Amino acid sequence: MNKTAVITGAGTGVGAATALALGKEGWRVILIGRRREPLEAVAAQLNSALVCPLDIGDAKAVAQLGREIVAQFNHVEVLVNAAGTNIPRRTFELLSMEDYHAMLQTNVNGAYYCTQAFLPGMRARGSGTIVNIVSEAGKQASSKAGPGYVVSKFALAGLTQAINAEEREHGIRACAIFPGDIDTPLLDQRPNPPNAAARARMMQSEDIAACVLLAINLPSRVVIEEMLVRPR
């Protein structure tokens, strides 16, 4: 029987690369993202996938989808919170209150909603792995990230610690991955997107997906609580 993984932000970037990597290992993958078309493009490369267009910032919709997934597949062994966003107008001077709250809604609240949707099943089963794709901005603030993104990523790191603090006794482990620069579509949201030469020196989504699989595939007695990954 295929093991089941739920991945947010699965249409592009690290989410898509993780879905493809898990698919190669025989996992059934639930693809969550805002837009159907990118999710279907990823699903077309997988043997067993379910496309679920969804705004993870909608708590009720996430809870309903969680119930449907558990009812259909029984067990969800892995949750990867890879969804994340930023905006060009990101400095203290330019960041609007609306954009600030929208960023928190996706980067933090969405991950919390998804965690709450699948934690009860993991707890009942006595096992589960949750991987949160954070950012090095969740360890050290930088002007290039902007305050909204930094706040959201520090919060996501805290969510990871909270999961381990409360749930390790129930067989659940959480890993926070803190990548440096990755060549993903999120770079296009920078005020001055990097050129091709700069992108070529960055990590690729597949590199971070390999880190996710390491956290998942290690024996259940092992938890990688934090992983800081940067371009060489």
LINWO-V293254 format. One record per residue. RES is the residue in three letters. SS is DSSP state (helix for helix, strand for strand, loop for the rest). BURIAL is # if it has 24 or more other C-alpha atoms within 12 Angstrom, else .. D_LAST is the distance of its C-alpha to the last C-alpha in Angstrom with 2 decimals. Layout:
res=(RES	RES)
ss=(SS	SS)
burial=(BURIAL	BURIAL)
d_last=(D_LAST	D_LAST)
This chain:
res=(MET	ASN	LYS	THR	ALA	VAL	ILE	THR	GLY	ALA	GLY	THR	GLY	VAL	GLY	ALA	ALA	THR	ALA	LEU	ALA	LEU	GLY	LYS	GLU	GLY	TRP	ARG	VAL	ILE	LEU	ILE	GLY	ARG	ARG	ARG	GLU	PRO	LEU	GLU	ALA	VAL	ALA	ALA	GLN	LEU	ASN	SER	ALA	LEU	VAL	CYS	PRO	LEU	ASP	ILE	GLY	ASP	ALA	LYS	ALA	VAL	ALA	GLN	LEU	GLY	ARG	GLU	ILE	VAL	ALA	GLN	PHE	ASN	HIS	VAL	GLU	VAL	LEU	VAL	ASN	ALA	ALA	GLY	THR	ASN	ILE	PRO	ARG	ARG	THR	PHE	GLU	LEU	LEU	SER	MET	GLU	ASP	TYR	HIS	ALA	MET	LEU	GLN	THR	ASN	VAL	ASN	GLY	ALA	TYR	TYR	CYS	THR	GLN	ALA	PHE	LEU	PRO	GLY	MET	ARG	ALA	ARG	GLY	SER	GLY	THR	ILE	VAL	ASN	ILE	VAL	SER	GLU	ALA	GLY	LYS	GLN	ALA	SER	SER	LYS	ALA	GLY	PRO	GLY	TYR	VAL	VAL	SER	LYS	PHE	ALA	LEU	ALA	GLY	LEU	THR	GLN	ALA	ILE	ASN	ALA	GLU	GLU	ARG	GLU	HIS	GLY	ILE	ARG	ALA	CYS	ALA	ILE	PHE	PRO	GLY	ASP	ILE	ASP	THR	PRO	LEU	LEU	ASP	GLN	ARG	PRO	ASN	PRO	PRO	ASN	ALA	ALA	ALA	ARG	ALA	ARG	MET	MET	GLN	SER	GLU	ASP	ILE	ALA	ALA	CYS	VAL	LEU	LEU	ALA	ILE	ASN	LEU	PRO	SER	ARG	VAL	VAL	ILE	GLU	GLU	MET	LEU	VAL	ARG	PRO	ARG)
ss=(loop	loop	loop	strand	strand	strand	strand	strand	loop	loop	loop	loop	helix	helix	helix	helix	helix	helix	helix	helix	helix	helix	helix	helix	loop	loop	loop	strand	strand	strand	strand	strand	strand	loop	loop	helix	helix	helix	helix	helix	helix	helix	helix	loop	loop	loop	loop	loop	strand	strand	strand	strand	strand	loop	loop	loop	loop	loop	helix	helix	helix	helix	helix	helix	helix	helix	helix	helix	helix	helix	helix	helix	helix	loop	loop	loop	loop	strand	strand	strand	strand	loop	loop	loop	loop	loop	loop	loop	loop	loop	loop	loop	loop	loop	loop	loop	helix	helix	helix	helix	helix	helix	helix	helix	helix	helix	helix	helix	helix	helix	helix	helix	helix	helix	helix	helix	helix	helix	helix	helix	helix	helix	helix	helix	helix	loop	loop	strand	strand	strand	strand	strand	strand	loop	loop	helix	helix	helix	loop	loop	loop	loop	loop	loop	loop	loop	helix	helix	helix	helix	helix	helix	helix	helix	helix	helix	helix	helix	helix	helix	helix	helix	helix	helix	helix	helix	helix	helix	helix	helix	loop	strand	strand	strand	strand	strand	strand	strand	strand	loop	loop	strand	loop	loop	helix	helix	helix	helix	helix	loop	loop	loop	loop	loop	loop	helix	helix	helix	helix	helix	loop	loop	strand	loop	helix	helix	helix	helix	helix	helix	helix	helix	helix	helix	helix	helix	helix	loop	loop	loop	loop	loop	loop	loop	loop	strand	strand	strand	strand	loop	loop	loop)
burial=(.	.	#	#	#	#	#	#	#	#	#	#	#	#	#	#	#	#	#	#	#	#	#	.	.	.	#	#	#	#	#	#	#	#	.	.	.	#	#	#	.	#	#	.	.	#	.	#	#	#	#	#	#	#	#	#	#	.	#	.	.	#	#	.	#	#	.	.	#	#	.	.	#	.	#	#	#	#	#	#	#	#	#	#	#	#	#	#	#	#	#	.	.	.	.	.	.	.	#	#	#	#	#	#	#	#	#	#	#	#	#	#	#	#	#	#	#	#	#	#	#	#	#	.	.	.	#	#	#	#	#	#	#	#	#	#	#	#	#	.	.	.	.	#	#	#	#	#	#	#	#	#	#	#	#	#	#	#	#	#	#	.	#	#	.	.	#	#	.	.	#	#	#	#	#	#	#	#	#	#	#	#	#	#	#	#	#	.	.	#	.	.	.	.	.	.	.	.	.	.	.	#	#	#	#	#	#	#	#	#	#	#	#	#	#	#	#	.	.	.	.	.	#	#	#	#	#	#	#	.	.	.)
d_last=(38.74	35.46	33.43	32.83	29.76	29.97	27.05	27.23	25.56	25.85	26.65	23.25	19.53	18.35	22.02	22.95	20.08	21.03	24.66	24.18	22.25	25.04	27.65	26.59	27.25	30.67	30.37	32.65	30.62	32.11	30.43	30.94	30.31	32.38	33.01	34.65	33.61	29.83	30.63	33.13	30.74	28.40	31.49	32.74	29.90	30.78	33.77	34.50	33.57	35.42	34.77	35.50	35.28	35.34	34.51	33.01	34.30	37.79	38.56	41.71	40.21	37.32	39.87	42.08	39.35	38.32	41.93	42.20	39.10	40.25	43.76	42.65	40.07	41.16	37.89	34.44	32.08	28.84	28.10	24.75	24.88	22.39	24.59	23.56	24.57	24.47	26.64	26.56	29.19	27.19	27.94	30.70	32.94	32.58	31.83	35.04	36.30	36.52	32.89	31.86	33.89	32.77	29.12	30.07	32.21	29.43	26.44	28.46	32.00	31.18	28.91	31.74	34.37	32.58	32.05	35.74	36.75	35.35	35.43	39.17	38.89	36.03	38.09	41.18	39.39	37.81	34.24	31.43	27.72	26.50	22.86	22.14	19.21	18.88	16.13	14.43	17.58	19.49	18.34	18.40	20.40	19.30	21.60	19.64	20.23	23.91	26.14	27.21	23.78	22.85	26.18	25.85	22.46	23.68	26.72	24.87	23.15	26.70	28.08	25.78	27.01	30.55	30.42	29.43	32.02	34.83	34.13	32.67	36.29	36.92	34.26	31.74	28.11	25.58	21.80	19.90	16.38	14.57	11.88	10.17	10.70	11.88	13.95	17.25	20.78	20.45	18.75	22.20	23.66	21.97	24.60	22.72	20.61	17.62	18.48	17.40	15.17	13.22	13.17	11.94	8.52	8.49	8.50	11.97	14.81	15.10	11.83	13.47	16.76	15.70	15.06	18.48	20.14	18.96	20.63	23.64	24.19	24.11	27.72	29.56	29.95	26.22	24.55	20.92	21.87	18.51	14.92	12.18	9.09	6.28	3.78	0.00)
